[in-house]
C-alpha cells in the first residue's frame, strides 16, 4: 500500500476505534444509575458475545458495564475489542421495584468519573485521527496535482 493510502487507512482505523470508545463510555454513563434484582445471574455477564455497542439490560437484570480495549494492528492502525464486565455492586434502595426483602438492589459497577475521562480521551483521539485523515487527503491531492 502506498504511503498516503497507508496513512489514510491508519487514520480511518483511529476514527473508528475512537468512535467505538465514545459509544462505550456514553452507554456506560447512560446506564450508570440502572438497578436490577439481586440473584446469582446478577453476578455474571448478560451476554458473552457482543454484536454491537448497545444496552442489553432486560427487566430485572442489572446493566453490566462495557469495556473498550484498544490494540495495535500489525498492519498499522488500531482496533478496539468490546467486552462486558461481570462486576456489579449492591445498594440500599427499598423503594426500587427491583429491591429484595432487605431493600437491596444490584447496581452497575461503573465509575462515572472514569467514564467521563474515557469520553474526553476518545474525543481527543477522534479529533487527532480525523486531522490525520485530512492530512493524508491533502497529501494525495498534492501528489495528483504534481504528477497529474
FIKOLZA-1660 file (N, C-alpha, C; in steps of 0.1 Angstrom, whole numbers, plus 5000, padded with zeros to 4 digits):
% residues 148
   i   px   py   pz ch aa at
   1 5009 4988 5000  A  X  N
   1 5000 5000 5000  A  X CA
   1 5009 5012 5000  A  X  C
   2 5005 5023 4993  A  X  N
   2 5013 5035 4992  A  X CA
   2 5013 5042 5006  A  X  C
   3 5023 5051 5007  A  X  N
   3 5024 5058 5020  A  X CA
   3 5012 5066 5023  A  X  C
   4 5006 5073 5013  A  X  N
   4 4994 5081 5015  A  X CA
   4 4982 5072 5019  A  X  C
   5 4981 5061 5011  A  X  N
   5 4970 5051 5014  A  X CA
   5 4971 5045 5028  A  X  C
   6 4983 5042 5032  A  X  N
   6 4986 5036 5045  A  X CA
   6 4983 5046 5056  A  X  C
   7 4986 5059 5054  A  X  N
   7 4983 5069 5064  A  X CA
   7 4968 5071 5065  A  X  C
   8 4961 5070 5054  A  X  N
   8 4946 5072 5054  A  X CA
   8 4940 5060 5061  A  X  C
   9 4945 5048 5058  A  X  N
   9 4940 5036 5064  A  X CA
   9 4942 5036 5080  A  X  C
  10 4954 5040 5084  A  X  N
  10 4957 5041 5098  A  X CA
  10 4948 5052 5105  A  X  C
  11 4946 5063 5098  A  X  N
  11 4937 5074 5103  A  X CA
  11 4923 5069 5105  A  X  C
  12 4918 5062 5094  A  X  N
  12 4905 5057 5095  A  X CA
  12 4903 5047 5106  A  X  C
  13 4912 5038 5108  A  X  N
  13 4911 5029 5119  A  X CA
  13 4911 5036 5133  A  X  C
  14 4918 5047 5134  A  X  N
  14 4918 5056 5146  A  X CA
  14 4904 5062 5148  A  X  C
  15 4898 5067 5137  A  X  N
  15 4885 5073 5138  A  X CA
  15 4875 5063 5143  A  X  C
  16 4875 5051 5137  A  X  N
  16 4866 5040 5140  A  X CA
  16 4868 5035 5155  A  X  C
  17 4880 5034 5159  A  X  N
  17 4883 5030 5173  A  X CA
  17 4878 5040 5183  A  X  C
  18 4881 5053 5180  A  X  N
  18 4877 5064 5189  A  X CA
  18 4861 5064 5189  A  X  C
  19 4855 5062 5178  A  X  N
  19 4840 5062 5178  A  X CA
  19 4835 5051 5187  A  X  C
  20 4841 5039 5186  A  X  N
  20 4836 5028 5194  A  X CA
  20 4838 5031 5209  A  X  C
  21 4850 5037 5212  A  X  N
  21 4853 5041 5226  A  X CA
  21 4843 5051 5231  A  X  C
  22 4839 5061 5222  A  X  N
  22 4829 5070 5226  A  X CA
  22 4815 5064 5229  A  X  C
  23 4812 5054 5220  A  X  N
  23 4799 5047 5222  A  X CA
  23 4799 5039 5235  A  X  C
  24 4810 5033 5239  A  X  N
  24 4811 5025 5251  A  X CA
  24 4809 5034 5263  A  X  C
  25 4817 5045 5263  A  X  N
  25 4817 5054 5275  A  X CA
  25 4803 5060 5276  A  X  C
  26 4797 5065 5266  A  X  N
  26 4783 5071 5266  A  X CA
  26 4773 5061 5271  A  X  C
  27 4774 5048 5266  A  X  N
  27 4765 5038 5270  A  X CA
  27 4766 5035 5285  A  X  C
  28 4778 5034 5290  A  X  N
  28 4780 5032 5304  A  X CA
  28 4775 5043 5313  A  X  C
  29 4777 5056 5308  A  X  N
  29 4772 5067 5316  A  X CA
  29 4757 5067 5316  A  X  C
  30 4751 5064 5305  A  X  N
  30 4736 5064 5304  A  X CA
  30 4730 5053 5313  A  X  C
  31 4737 5043 5315  A  X  N
  31 4732 5032 5323  A  X CA
  31 4737 5031 5337  A  X  C
  32 4745 5041 5342  A  X  N
  32 4752 5041 5355  A  X CA
  32 4742 5040 5366  A  X  C
  33 4730 5045 5365  A  X  N
  33 4720 5046 5376  A  X CA
  33 4710 5034 5375  A  X  C
  34 4712 5025 5366  A  X  N
  34 4702 5014 5365  A  X CA
  34 4703 5005 5377  A  X  C
  35 4693 4998 5380  A  X  N
  35 4693 4988 5391  A  X CA
  35 4687 4975 5385  A  X  C
  36 4690 4964 5393  A  X  N
  36 4684 4951 5389  A  X CA
  36 4682 4943 5402  A  X  C
  37 4676 4932 5400  A  X  N
  37 4674 4923 5412  A  X CA
  37 4687 4916 5415  A  X  C
  38 4689 4914 5429  A  X  N
  38 4700 4906 5433  A  X CA
  38 4697 4891 5431  A  X  C
  39 4706 4884 5424  A  X  N
  39 4704 4870 5422  A  X CA
  39 4717 4864 5417  A  X  C
  40 4718 4851 5416  A  X  N
  40 4731 4845 5411  A  X CA
  40 4734 4850 5397  A  X  C
  41 4724 4852 5389  A  X  N
  41 4726 4857 5375  A  X CA
  41 4731 4871 5374  A  X  C
  42 4729 4879 5385  A  X  N
  42 4733 4893 5385  A  X CA
  42 4748 4893 5385  A  X  C
  43 4755 4883 5390  A  X  N
  43 4769 4883 5392  A  X CA
  43 4776 4879 5379  A  X  C
  44 4769 4875 5368  A  X  N
  44 4776 4871 5356  A  X CA
  44 4771 4880 5344  A  X  C
  45 4779 4881 5334  A  X  N
  45 4775 4889 5322  A  X CA
  45 4762 4884 5316  A  X  C
  46 4755 4894 5311  A  X  N
  46 4742 4890 5304  A  X CA
  46 4744 4885 5290  A  X  C
  47 4756 4888 5285  A  X  N
  47 4759 4884 5271  A  X CA
  47 4774 4881 5270  A  X  C
  48 4778 4870 5264  A  X  N
  48 4792 4866 5263  A  X CA
  48 4797 4871 5249  A  X  C
  49 4789 4874 5240  A  X  N
  49 4794 4878 5227  A  X CA
  49 4786 4891 5223  A  X  C
  50 4793 4902 5220  A  X  N
  50 4786 4914 5217  A  X CA
  50 4786 4916 5202  A  X  C
  51 4775 4919 5196  A  X  N
  51 4774 4922 5182  A  X CA
  51 4775 4937 5179  A  X  C
  52 4774 4945 5189  A  X  N
  52 4774 4959 5187  A  X CA
  52 4774 4966 5201  A  X  C
  53 4776 4978 5201  A  X  N
  53 4776 4985 5214  A  X CA
  53 4762 4990 5217  A  X  C
  54 4756 4983 5226  A  X  N
  54 4742 4986 5229  A  X CA
  54 4739 4980 5243  A  X  C
  55 4729 4986 5249  A  X  N
  55 4725 4981 5262  A  X CA
  55 4717 4968 5260  A  X  C
  56 4720 4958 5268  A  X  N
  56 4712 4946 5268  A  X CA
  56 4705 4943 5281  A  X  C
  57 4702 4954 5288  A  X  N
  57 4695 4953 5301  A  X CA
  57 4681 4948 5299  A  X  C
  58 4678 4937 5305  A  X  N
  58 4665 4931 5305  A  X CA
  58 4658 4934 5318  A  X  C
  59 4645 4936 5318  A  X  N
  59 4638 4940 5331  A  X CA
  59 4643 4931 5342  A  X  C
  60 4647 4937 5353  A  X  N
  60 4651 4930 5365  A  X CA
  60 4666 4926 5365  A  X  C
  61 4673 4927 5354  A  X  N
  61 4687 4924 5354  A  X CA
  61 4695 4937 5354  A  X  C
  62 4706 4937 5362  A  X  N
  62 4714 4948 5363  A  X CA
  62 4722 4950 5350  A  X  C
  63 4725 4962 5346  A  X  N
  63 4734 4965 5335  A  X CA
  63 4748 4962 5339  A  X  C
  64 4755 4956 5330  A  X  N
  64 4769 4953 5332  A  X CA
  64 4777 4962 5323  A  X  C
  65 4787 4969 5328  A  X  N
  65 4794 4979 5321  A  X CA
  65 4802 4973 5309  A  X  C
  66 4803 4981 5298  A  X  N
  66 4811 4976 5287  A  X CA
  66 4825 4981 5289  A  X  C
  67 4835 4974 5284  A  X  N
  67 4849 4978 5284  A  X CA
  67 4855 4978 5270  A  X  C
  68 4861 4989 5266  A  X  N
  68 4867 4991 5253  A  X CA
  68 4882 4989 5255  A  X  C
  69 4888 4980 5248  A  X  N
  69 4903 4977 5249  A  X CA
  69 4909 4979 5236  A  X  C
  70 4917 4990 5234  A  X  N
  70 4923 4992 5221  A  X CA
  70 4936 4983 5220  A  X  C
  71 4939 4980 5207  A  X  N
  71 4951 4972 5204  A  X CA
  71 4956 4976 5191  A  X  C
  72 4969 4975 5190  A  X  N
  72 4976 4979 5178  A  X CA
  72 4975 4967 5168  A  X  C
  73 4974 4971 5155  A  X  N
  73 4973 4961 5145  A  X CA
  73 4987 4960 5138  A  X  C
  74 4991 4948 5134  A  X  N
  74 5004 4946 5128  A  X CA
  74 5005 4953 5115  A  X  C
  75 4994 4955 5108  A  X  N
  75 4994 4963 5096  A  X CA
  75 4994 4978 5097  A  X  C
  76 4994 4982 5110  A  X  N
  76 4993 4996 5113  A  X CA
  76 4979 5000 5117  A  X  C
  77 4977 5010 5124  A  X  N
  77 4964 5014 5129  A  X CA
  77 4960 5007 5142  A  X  C
  78 4948 5008 5146  A  X  N
  78 4943 5003 5159  A  X CA
  78 4929 4998 5157  A  X  C
  79 4926 4988 5166  A  X  N
  79 4912 4983 5167  A  X CA
  79 4908 4982 5181  A  X  C
  80 4895 4981 5184  A  X  N
  80 4890 4981 5197  A  X CA
  80 4882 4969 5199  A  X  C
  81 4885 4961 5210  A  X  N
  81 4876 4950 5213  A  X CA
  81 4867 4954 5225  A  X  C
  82 4854 4951 5224  A  X  N
  82 4844 4954 5234  A  X CA
  82 4840 4942 5242  A  X  C
  83 4841 4942 5255  A  X  N
  83 4837 4931 5263  A  X CA
  83 4827 4937 5274  A  X  C
  84 4820 4928 5280  A  X  N
  84 4810 4932 5291  A  X CA
  84 4816 4927 5304  A  X  C
  85 4816 4936 5314  A  X  N
  85 4821 4933 5327  A  X CA
  85 4811 4924 5334  A  X  C
  86 4816 4915 5343  A  X  N
  86 4808 4907 5351  A  X CA
  86 4805 4913 5365  A  X  C
  87 4811 4924 5368  A  X  N
  87 4810 4930 5381  A  X CA
  87 4797 4938 5383  A  X  C
  88 4792 4938 5395  A  X  N
  88 4781 4946 5398  A  X CA
  88 4782 4949 5413  A  X  C
  89 4775 4959 5417  A  X  N
  89 4775 4964 5431  A  X CA
  89 4762 4961 5438  A  X  C
  90 4761 4966 5450  A  X  N
  90 4748 4964 5458  A  X CA
  90 4745 4978 5464  A  X  C
  91 4733 4982 5464  A  X  N
  91 4729 4994 5471  A  X CA
  91 4716 4992 5478  A  X  C
  92 4714 5000 5488  A  X  N
  92 4702 5000 5496  A  X CA
  92 4692 5010 5490  A  X  C
  93 4681 5005 5485  A  X  N
  93 4671 5013 5478  A  X CA
  93 4657 5006 5480  A  X  C
  94 4652 5007 5492  A  X  N
  94 4639 4999 5495  A  X CA
  94 4627 5002 5486  A  X  C
  95 4627 5014 5480  A  X  N
  95 4616 5018 5472  A  X CA
  95 4617 5014 5457  A  X  C
  96 4629 5009 5454  A  X  N
  96 4631 5005 5440  A  X CA
  96 4623 4992 5437  A  X  C
  97 4616 4991 5425  A  X  N
  97 4609 4979 5422  A  X CA
  97 4617 4966 5421  A  X  C
  98 4630 4968 5420  A  X  N
  98 4639 4956 5419  A  X CA
  98 4644 4952 5433  A  X  C
  99 4641 4959 5444  A  X  N
  99 4646 4957 5457  A  X CA
  99 4641 4943 5462  A  X  C
 100 4650 4937 5470  A  X  N
 100 4646 4924 5476  A  X CA
 100 4640 4927 5490  A  X  C
 101 4637 4917 5498  A  X  N
 101 4630 4920 5510  A  X CA
 101 4638 4928 5520  A  X  C
 102 4652 4929 5518  A  X  N
 102 4660 4937 5527  A  X CA
 102 4662 4951 5521  A  X  C
 103 4656 4954 5510  A  X  N
 103 4657 4967 5503  A  X CA
 103 4670 4969 5495  A  X  C
 104 4676 4958 5491  A  X  N
 104 4689 4958 5484  A  X CA
 104 4686 4956 5469  A  X  C
 105 4694 4963 5461  A  X  N
 105 4693 4961 5446  A  X CA
 105 4707 4960 5441  A  X  C
 106 4708 4953 5429  A  X  N
 106 4721 4953 5422  A  X CA
 106 4723 4965 5414  A  X  C
 107 4735 4970 5414  A  X  N
 107 4738 4983 5407  A  X CA
 107 4750 4980 5397  A  X  C
 108 4751 4987 5386  A  X  N
 108 4763 4985 5378  A  X CA
 108 4776 4990 5385  A  X  C
 109 4787 4983 5382  A  X  N
 109 4800 4987 5387  A  X CA
 109 4806 4997 5377  A  X  C
 110 4801 5009 5378  A  X  N
 110 4805 5020 5368  A  X CA
 110 4810 5032 5376  A  X  C
 111 4822 5036 5374  A  X  N
 111 4828 5048 5380  A  X CA
 111 4826 5059 5369  A  X  C
 112 4817 5068 5372  A  X  N
 112 4813 5078 5362  A  X CA
 112 4824 5088 5359  A  X  C
 113 4833 5090 5368  A  X  N
 113 4845 5099 5366  A  X CA
 113 4854 5092 5356  A  X  C
 114 4856 5079 5357  A  X  N
 114 4864 5072 5348  A  X CA
 114 4858 5072 5334  A  X  C
 115 4845 5071 5333  A  X  N
 115 4838 5071 5320  A  X CA
 115 4839 5084 5314  A  X  C
 116 4837 5095 5321  A  X  N
 116 4838 5109 5315  A  X CA
 116 4853 5111 5310  A  X  C
 117 4862 5106 5318  A  X  N
 117 4876 5107 5314  A  X CA
 117 4879 5099 5301  A  X  C
 118 4873 5087 5300  A  X  N
 118 4874 5079 5287  A  X CA
 118 4867 5086 5276  A  X  C
 119 4856 5093 5279  A  X  N
 119 4848 5100 5269  A  X CA
 119 4857 5112 5263  A  X  C
 120 4863 5119 5272  A  X  N
 120 4872 5130 5268  A  X CA
 120 4884 5125 5260  A  X  C
 121 4890 5115 5265  A  X  N
 121 4902 5109 5258  A  X CA
 121 4898 5104 5244  A  X  C
 122 4887 5097 5243  A  X  N
 122 4882 5092 5230  A  X CA
 122 4879 5104 5220  A  X  C
 123 4873 5115 5226  A  X  N
 123 4870 5127 5217  A  X CA
 123 4883 5132 5212  A  X  C
 124 4893 5134 5220  A  X  N
 124 4906 5139 5215  A  X CA
 124 4913 5129 5205  A  X  C
 125 4912 5116 5207  A  X  N
 125 4917 5107 5197  A  X CA
 125 4910 5108 5184  A  X  C
 126 4896 5110 5185  A  X  N
 126 4888 5111 5173  A  X CA
 126 4893 5123 5165  A  X  C
 127 4895 5135 5172  A  X  N
 127 4899 5147 5165  A  X CA
 127 4913 5145 5159  A  X  C
 128 4922 5139 5166  A  X  N
 128 4936 5137 5161  A  X CA
 128 4935 5128 5148  A  X  C
 129 4927 5117 5149  A  X  N
 129 4926 5108 5138  A  X CA
 129 4920 5114 5126  A  X  C
 130 4910 5123 5128  A  X  N
 130 4903 5130 5117  A  X CA
 130 4913 5140 5111  A  X  C
 131 4921 5146 5119  A  X  N
 131 4931 5155 5113  A  X CA
 131 4941 5148 5105  A  X  C
 132 4945 5136 5110  A  X  N
 132 4954 5127 5102  A  X CA
 132 4948 5123 5089  A  X  C
 133 4935 5120 5089  A  X  N
 133 4928 5116 5076  A  X CA
 133 4928 5128 5067  A  X  C
 134 4925 5140 5072  A  X  N
 134 4925 5152 5063  A  X CA
 134 4939 5155 5057  A  X  C
 135 4950 5153 5066  A  X  N
 135 4963 5155 5061  A  X CA
 135 4967 5145 5050  A  X  C
 136 4963 5132 5052  A  X  N
 136 4965 5122 5041  A  X CA
 136 4958 5125 5028  A  X  C
 137 4946 5131 5030  A  X  N
 137 4938 5135 5018  A  X CA
 137 4945 5147 5011  A  X  C
 138 4950 5156 5019  A  X  N
 138 4957 5168 5013  A  X CA
 138 4970 5163 5006  A  X  C
 139 4977 5153 5012  A  X  N
 139 4989 5148 5005  A  X CA
 139 4985 5141 4992  A  X  C
 140 4974 5134 4992  A  X  N
 140 4970 5127 4979  A  X CA
 140 4967 5137 4968  A  X  C
 141 4960 5148 4972  A  X  N
 141 4957 5159 4963  A  X CA
 141 4969 5165 4957  A  X  C
 142 4979 5168 4966  A  X  N
 142 4991 5174 4962  A  X CA
 142 4999 5165 4952  A  X  C
 143 4999 5152 4955  A  X  N
 143 5006 5142 4946  A  X CA
 143 4999 5142 4932  A  X  C
 144 4985 5142 4932  A  X  N
 144 4978 5142 4920  A  X CA
 144 4981 5155 4912  A  X  C
 145 4982 5166 4918  A  X  N
 145 4985 5179 4912  A  X CA
 145 4999 5179 4906  A  X  C
 146 5009 5173 4913  A  X  N
 146 5022 5173 4908  A  X CA
 146 5024 5163 4897  A  X  C
 147 5018 5151 4898  A  X  N
 147 5020 5141 4887  A  X CA
 147 5008 5140 4878  A  X  C
 148 4998 5148 4880  A  X  N
 148 4986 5146 4872  A  X CA
 148 4985 5156 4861  A  X  C
% end
